[in-house]
Amino acid sequence: MSLVLARQELSHKDGDEEMAIPEHALEGIENLDPLPVTVQKLISSLSGSEDVSFKELGRLIEYDPAVAANILRVANSALYAGRRRIEDPRDAVVRLGTATLLDIVLGSYLKELTVSAPLYNLSEEELWLHSAVCSIAVKQLAKEANVKIPQTTVIAALVHDVGKIIMVRYMEADVDDILDLCRQEHLTFVEAERKLFGCDHAEVGAAIGRKWAFPQPIVDAIEKHHQVPLQDPTPSLDAVILANLVSKTIGIGLGAEGLNLRADDGSYQRLGLDFRAFCRVCANTSVQVAELKQAYGIAA
């Protein structure tokens, strides 16, 4: 997508004020490397835009030794392990399924791409861990919800904050500027982002999603996960919003924003969750954090 088309798609009205991603940030998005072929194939398979068999996925993974080694390592960790140890990448494809494979492969790629985020008072590890925990939270939400949450929601949760990668590289301000604005004008963190920069990390993340040809439901979840009230809510979007809250509630990814955010209260009702169900999701997600850290070699 060209910068001109990107600006046309990303400019929108917020009240009477036109919001648009600054040109230098758009150029940063344009210069991002494309997703690895393995990730692209997995996304195509999961979204249904391409008929990719398990056999073809297994062959694709085998031809990428680094990806194969990582899948086997993570798939055999406590987080994903089954009754027997997996030695063949093709067996991992069958056991884990496309969504979980993409979660692992894309998660590993984002972990390499992620930088420290002083703009959000998050270290490199904290920024990635928050997104990874959100993907786990979606799986727990799916067990509690009384509506079906699409498989792609796990991926949407994993990438919901991808815009922060560009924000920390190209926005000329520091975290104190945002926090001062929050205090002075009683704004949420993301509202202060918009006022200070003319855009927020959700808008920037959606632009990255389009650059990487993510399916539209994933782009929507990235772009709208801070929207209040939600326009055209979906189970996927509601789940990403609540997964973000789950992660922050259990203390993962708080950073400078902390809990200074707003969420559409309807997300709970639309998914059929009460307070007890939300607490169970938080508790079960928290239990898996240690396993997640072990799987990716992060110190507890």
C-alpha positions in Angstrom: 0.0 0.0 0.0 1.4 3.4 -0.9 1.7 6.2 1.6 -0.9 8.2 -0.3 -3.5 5.4 0.0 -2.5 4.7 3.6 -3.1 8.4 4.5 -6.5 8.3 2.7 -7.5 5.2 4.6 -6.2 6.3 8.0 -7.4 9.9 8.1 -10.7 10.1 9.9 -12.8 12.4 12.0 -12.6 12.4 15.8 -15.3 14.9 16.6 -14.4 18.1 14.7 -10.7 17.2 14.6 -9.2 15.3 11.8 -6.8 12.6 13.0 -4.0 11.3 10.8 -0.8 9.4 11.2 2.2 11.8 10.6 4.1 11.4 7.4 7.3 10.3 9.0 5.5 7.5 10.9 3.8 6.4 7.7 7.2 6.2 6.1 8.4 4.0 9.0 5.4 1.7 8.4 6.1 1.6 4.7 9.7 0.6 5.4 8.9 -2.3 7.7 10.1 -5.6 6.3 7.3 -7.9 5.0 6.2 -10.8 7.2 8.2 -14.0 6.8 6.7 -16.4 4.1 5.9 -18.9 6.8 3.8 -16.4 8.7 2.1 -15.2 5.4 1.1 -18.8 4.5 -0.3 -19.5 8.0 -2.3 -16.3 7.9 -3.7 -17.2 4.5 -4.6 -20.6 5.7 -6.3 -19.4 8.9 -8.3 -16.7 7.2 -9.4 -19.0 4.4 -8.0 -16.8 1.7 -5.8 -19.7 0.5 -6.3 -23.4 0.8 -3.1 -24.6 2.5 -3.0 -28.2 3.6 -1.3 -29.4 6.8 1.1 -31.3 4.6 2.1 -28.2 2.8 2.4 -26.2 6.1 4.6 -29.0 7.5 6.9 -28.9 4.4 7.1 -25.1 4.6 8.2 -25.2 8.2 10.7 -28.0 7.5 12.4 -25.8 4.9 12.9 -23.0 7.5 15.3 -24.6 10.1 15.1 -21.6 12.5 11.3 -21.7 12.5 11.2 -25.5 12.8 13.6 -25.5 15.7 11.6 -22.8 17.5 8.3 -24.5 16.9 9.6 -27.8 18.3 11.1 -26.0 21.3 7.9 -24.1 22.2 5.5 -26.9 21.2 7.3 -29.2 23.6 7.2 -26.7 26.5 4.7 -27.0 29.4 2.5 -24.4 27.7 1.7 -26.6 24.7 3.0 -30.1 25.4 0.8 -33.1 24.9 1.2 -36.7 26.0 4.3 -37.3 23.9 7.3 -35.3 22.8 7.1 -33.9 19.2 10.3 -34.5 17.1 8.9 -33.8 13.6 7.7 -30.3 12.6 4.9 -32.1 10.6 3.6 -33.6 13.8 3.6 -30.2 15.3 1.4 -28.9 12.5 -1.2 -31.7 13.1 -1.1 -31.5 16.9 -1.2 -27.7 17.3 -3.3 -26.6 14.4 -2.9 -23.5 12.3 -4.0 -20.9 14.9 -1.6 -22.1 17.5 1.2 -22.5 15.0 0.7 -18.9 13.9 0.6 -17.8 17.5 4.0 -19.4 18.0 5.7 -18.3 14.8 4.3 -14.8 14.7 4.9 -14.4 18.4 8.6 -15.3 17.9 8.9 -12.9 15.0 7.4 -10.0 17.0 9.6 -10.8 19.9 12.6 -10.2 17.6 11.1 -7.1 16.1 10.0 -5.5 19.4 12.2 -2.8 20.9 12.1 -1.2 24.4 9.3 1.3 24.7 10.3 4.2 27.0 7.3 6.2 25.6 5.1 3.7 27.5 7.6 2.9 30.3 7.8 -0.7 29.1 10.9 -2.7 28.5 11.3 -4.8 25.3 10.4 -7.9 27.3 7.4 -6.3 28.9 6.0 -5.0 25.7 6.2 -8.4 24.0 5.0 -10.3 27.1 1.8 -8.2 27.4 0.8 -9.1 23.9 1.6 -12.8 24.4 -0.4 -12.9 27.6 -3.3 -11.3 25.8 -3.3 -14.2 23.3 -3.5 -16.6 26.2 -6.3 -14.6 27.8 -8.3 -14.9 24.6 -8.2 -18.7 24.8 -9.4 -18.5 28.4 -12.2 -16.1 27.4 -13.3 -18.5 24.7 -13.9 -21.2 27.4 -16.1 -18.8 29.4 -18.0 -16.9 26.7 -21.4 -18.0 25.6 -20.7 -17.0 22.0 -18.1 -18.4 19.6 -14.8 -16.4 19.5 -13.1 -16.9 16.1 -9.6 -18.5 16.1 -8.1 -15.4 14.5 -8.8 -13.5 17.7 -5.8 -15.1 19.3 -3.7 -13.5 16.6 -5.5 -10.2 16.9 -4.7 -10.1 20.6 -1.1 -11.0 20.0 -0.7 -8.0 17.6 -3.1 -5.5 19.1 -0.3 -3.2 20.4 2.0 -3.6 17.4 1.6 0.1 16.7 3.7 0.9 19.7 6.8 -0.3 17.8 6.4 2.6 15.3 5.3 5.1 18.0 8.4 4.7 20.0 10.6 5.0 17.0 9.1 8.1 15.3 7.1 10.1 17.8 9.1 13.0 19.3 7.9 13.1 22.9 8.6 11.2 26.1 6.3 9.5 28.6 6.3 12.5 31.0 4.7 14.6 28.2 1.8 12.1 27.9 1.4 11.7 31.7 1.4 15.5 32.3 -1.3 15.8 29.7 -3.3 13.0 31.3 -3.2 14.8 34.7 -3.8 18.3 33.4 -6.8 17.5 31.2 -8.1 14.3 32.9 -7.5 12.2 29.9 -6.9 8.5 29.4 -3.5 7.6 28.2 -4.7 6.9 24.6 -6.6 10.1 24.5 -3.4 12.0 25.5 -1.6 10.1 22.7 -4.1 11.4 20.2 -3.9 14.9 21.4 -0.2 15.0 21.5 0.7 13.1 18.3 -2.5 13.5 16.2 -2.9 9.7 16.3 -2.7 6.8 18.7 -0.9 3.4 18.7 -4.2 1.6 17.7 -4.4 3.6 14.5 -0.7 3.1 13.8 -1.1 -0.6 14.5 -4.0 -0.9 12.0 -1.8 0.7 9.4 0.9 -2.0 10.1 -1.8 -4.7 9.9 -2.8 -3.4 6.4 0.9 -3.3 5.4 1.2 -6.9 6.4 -2.1 -7.9 4.8 -3.7 -9.1 7.9 -7.4 -10.2 7.6 -9.8 -7.4 8.1 -11.2 -8.7 11.5 -7.6 -8.6 12.9 -7.1 -5.0 11.5 -10.4 -4.0 13.1 -9.5 -5.4 16.5 -6.1 -3.6 16.4 -7.7 -0.3 15.3 -10.7 -0.3 17.7 -9.4 -1.9 20.9 -9.6 1.5 22.6 -12.8 2.7 21.0 -15.5 3.7 23.4 -18.3 3.2 22.7 -17.7 0.4 20.2 -19.1 0.8 16.7 -20.1 -2.5 15.1 -18.8 -4.7 17.9 -17.9 -8.3 17.2 -17.0 -11.2 19.5 -13.4 -11.0 18.3 -13.1 -7.3 19.1 -14.8 -7.7 22.5 -12.4 -10.5 23.3 -9.3 -8.5 22.4 -10.6 -5.6 24.6 -11.1 -7.8 27.6 -7.9 -9.7 27.0 -6.0 -6.4 27.3 -7.8 -5.8 30.6 -7.0 -9.3 31.8 -3.3 -8.9 31.1 -3.2 -5.5 32.9 -5.4 -6.8 35.8 -2.8 -9.5 36.5 0.0 -6.9 36.3 1.4 -7.7 32.9 2.1 -4.7 30.6 0.9 -2.0 32.9 3.7 0.4 32.1 2.9 4.2 32.2 -0.7 3.7 31.1 -1.5 1.4 34.0 -5.3 1.1 34.1 -5.8 4.6 32.8 -8.0 3.4 30.0 -11.7 3.1 29.2 -13.4 0.0 27.7 -16.9 -0.5 26.4 -18.9 -2.2 29.3 -21.0 -4.0 26.7 -18.0 -6.3 25.9 -18.8 -8.3 29.1 -22.5 -8.6 28.4 -22.0 -9.4 24.7 -19.7 -12.3 25.5 -21.9 -13.4 28.4 -19.3 -12.9 31.2 -20.1 -11.9 34.7 -17.6 -10.9 37.4 -16.8 -14.5 38.5 -16.1 -15.5 34.9 -13.8 -12.6 34.4 -12.0 -13.5 37.6 -11.6 -17.1 36.5 -10.1 -15.9 33.2 -7.6 -13.7 35.1 -6.6 -16.6 37.4 -6.2 -19.2 34.7 -4.3 -16.7 32.5 -2.0 -15.9 35.4 -1.2 -19.5 36.0 0.0 -19.8 32.4 2.3 -16.8 32.5 5.1 -18.8 34.1 4.7 -21.5 31.4 4.8 -18.8 28.7 8.0 -17.4 30.1 9.6 -20.8 30.2 8.5 -21.6 26.7 10.3 -18.5 25.4 13.3 -18.6 27.7 12.3 -15.5 29.8 13.5 -15.3 33.4 10.6 -15.8 35.8 
